[in-house]
Amino acid sequence: MASSPAESSSSPASSLGDDAPIIGKFDADRLCLRCLHQQHGAIVYQDPRLGIMYIRCTECGTSSAVTEYPMAWRWLRRFGILIAGILALVALALLAGDVAATCASTYEFTWEATRDFSDAIQAEGQRRDANATWQMSPELRSDTGAIQKAVADPVVIRNAEWRFRYGLIPLSMVQIGFGMAWACLLLHRRIWLSLLFQLLPVALAIAFFALVMFLDRPVGASSWSYRQYAAMTFGPAIALYYMAWNTAVRMTAVLLARPFLRVFLWMVVPKRIRRAVESVWTDDAIPG
């Protein structure tokens, strides 16, 4: 825990009156057991008789050993590896859930947002053939001018816009939740890395969405439904708008989550535990 020796073992006594030589500075986070003062940067001494390294609290002067017993250190190291493994599994599970939820919500949102276009095209198909069912005729599919005229109706566009806006509200809550979860897991990284990482689940969701849309595409020329045609024709543009909105929402959530988490920590976590990790909560520029 001690940094490289600042002076040799023959260094003069410290300014605190110790006759033990100074061997360096304490390069870790630890609280004084008496006054809870942060000991990072405290001078490390070595007892000339026992060879034990210790520090003295810069606030109250209480001495505490730097080293731990080898057996305790082995168990602490194993416990640290276990915690790191659990966090890695949690991060992988969160990434999988994030990608799956974003991909599924994009797919459902696309189908729902194109419903008004589908109804308009179906109305045009039934106008041509009163006996037309859910299946779209090849003649209507080839008449792109009639389709564009049907979906350009101001009423259709207004209804589609309202459906799009109202659909964003509940789905934005999901993205805020994922953004705050990533803010917690990536709190020890620089803020720009946390923001840049949000592009990973979004990019994976886009890739899976494109794959699903490709597999869902009808094979035969006469097997298109009105819903499938509207989703395949107008859905990609809507999905890109939706993904852009998702990215902005989750990045905003990451930016706002850090001060929110600090306030929550201050209110809920006991002071002794909070002080032990205060550098993580107070420094936004911790190097990765």
N, C-alpha and C positions, 0 to 999 in steps of 0.2 A: 504493500500500500504506500510505501514511502517512495518518493522520487529519488533521482540520482543524488548522491551525497553532495550537499552544499559545501561542506568542509570535511577535512579528514578527521580521524579519531583523536587527533591531538588539538582539535579546535578549542578555543577558549570557552569559558563558561557562558551560559546564555544570559540575556538581560534580565531574566526572571529570577536569577540567583541560583540556578541549578549548577552543580559541579559536574554534571554529566555532559559529554560531548554532544554537539549537534550533528546529526547525520543527514538531515534533509527536511522536507516539508510533507505534511500529510495530504495525499492526493486522492481523497475519497470523501463521500458524504457520511457523516456520523454526527450524532447529537450528544452533547454532554448529558450524562445521566443525572446531573444535579440541576442544571439551569436550562437545559434544552437548547443551548447555543450551538450553532453550526460550527463544526471543527475543521471544515475544509480549509486547507492552507496553514494549519497550525504547525509549529515547529516540532520535529520529531527528535527526541533524545534517546540515548542508549545508556542504560545503567552500567557503569564500569565494572561492577562486582558480579551482577547476574547476567549481563548481556541482553537484558530485555529492553525492547524499544517501547517508548511510551510518549504520550503527548500531555500537555497541560492546557486546560481550557483557557482560552484567551479572555473569557468573561469573568469566571469565578476562580480559576486556578486549580480546579479538580484534576487529578492525574488519572489517566486510563491507559491500559496497555494497547499497543497497536496490533500485535500478533495474536493468533488464536491457537488453541491446541490442535495438533495435526489431525486427530480423529474427528474433531468437530469440523475442521475445514473440509475433510473429505465428504462428510455428510452434507455440509452446506453446498459443496460443489455439485453433488448428486442431486440435491434438491433444486439447485439452479438449472441444471440440465433438464430436469423434469418439468419445471415451470416453462422453460423455453420451448420444449416439445409441445406442451399443452397450448401455448400461445400460437405456435406454428399451425397446429391442427385447427384452432379457432379461426385463424386468419384464412386458411384454405377453405374451411366450411363457409365462412362469411363471403369469400370471393365466389364460391360456387352458388350460394344462395342469391348473391347480388346479381350475377350474370343470368341465372335462371329467372329470377323475378323480373328483371328489366326486359329480358327477351320476351317472356310470356305477356307482360303488360303491354309491350309495344305491339305484339301480334293482336291481342284483343282490342287494344285502342285503335289500331288501324282498321279492323273490321267494323268496329262501332262507328268510327268517324266517317266511314264511307257509306254508311247506311242510306243517307239521303240521296247520294248519287245513284246508289243501286235502285232505290225506289223510283227515281226519275227515269232511269233507263228502262226499268220494267214497265213503267207507264207508257213509254214510247213503243215498247214491244207489244203490249196489249192493244195499243191503238192500231197497230198494223195487223195484229191477229188476235181477235177476241178470245180465241181458244188457247192462247199461249200460256204456258205454265212457268215454272221456275227456270226452265231451260232457255237459254238465249239462242236465237236463230243465227246461223252463219251470215245471213243477209244483213241483219242488224249490226253484227260485229264488224262487217266490212264497211258499213256506212258511218264513218267517223264524224262526218259533218252533222248528222242527226243526233249522234251521241253528245257532241260538244254543245249543240243547241239545247239539248234537254238538261244538261247539268249546269248550263249558264243561266238558268232561271234565277232571278234575284231571291225568290223565296227559298229555293233549294240551297243557294249559297249561304243565306242568312241562317237557316236551320243547321247547316253543316258547321258553320262557324261557332254557333252556340253549343253544339254538341262537342266540338273540339275543346272549347274553353272550359266547359263544366267537367269534361273528362279529365282535364289536367289537375283538378283540385285534389281528388283522393290519391291519384298516382304520385303527385308531388310529395304527399306525406310519406310515402314509401321511400322516395329518394332522399328526403331529409333524414329519415331514420338510418339509411345506409351511410349517408355522409357523416352523421354524428358518430356512428360506429367506427368508421375508418379514422375519424379524428381522434378517437380514444386509442386505437391500436397504433396509430402513427404519431402519437404525441411527442415521442422522443426524436422525431425527424424534423428537419427544417420545413417551414410552412409551404414553400414552393414545391418540395418533394411530395408533401401530402396532397397538394392540389394536382400535381402532374400524375400522381398515381390514380386519380379518379378516371383518367382516360382509359386505363386498362380494362376495368369491367364494362365500360361503355363500348369500347372497341370489340370486345368479345361478344357482347350482347348483339351488336350490329351484325357481326359475322354469323352468329347462330340464327338471327332473324332472317338474314338473306338466304341461309340454307333452308330454313323452314318454308319460306315463301316459294323457293324453287321447287321443293318437293311437293308442295301443295298445288302447284300449277297443273291445270288439266292437260291431259295428253292429246285427246282427240279434238278435232276442230268443232265438233258438234256437242261437246260435253261441258261447255261453259255454262255456269249459272250466272244470274245477274249479280249476285253477291260476290262471286269469285272475280268476275270481270271488273267490277268497281274497285275491289281490294287490290287486284293486280295492277290496274291502270293508275289509280289515284293514290294507292296506299304508300308506295315508296317515298313520295314527296312528303306526305303527312308523317311518316315514320322518321324522316330526317329532321323535320321540325320538332317532333316529340323528343328525339334523342338530344338535339341541341338544348332544348328546355331542360331535360334531365341533367345534362352536364352543368348547366348554369345553376340549377337548384342545389345539386349536391356540392358544388364548389362553394356556394354561399353558405351552406350548412357547415362545411369544414371551417370556413373563416369565423363563423359565429360560435362554433362549438367550443373553441379553446377558452374564451373568457367565461362561457357558461359553465364549463367543467371546473374552472378554477373556483367560481362562486359556489358550485355544488360541493366541491371538496372542502371549502372553508366552512360550509354549514353542516356537513355530515360527518366528515372524518375527524377523529380526535387530534388535538394539536400535536401530541407526541409523534404520531404517525405522519401527520402532514408535514411537519418540519423535516422529517427524514428524507423526503423526496421533493423538497421545495425547489431545487434547481431545475427539475423537469417542468414545474408549473410556472416558473418565473422567467425562463430563458427560452425565447422563441427562436433563437439562432444556435441551438445546440447542433454541432456538426454531426452528420450521419456517419 
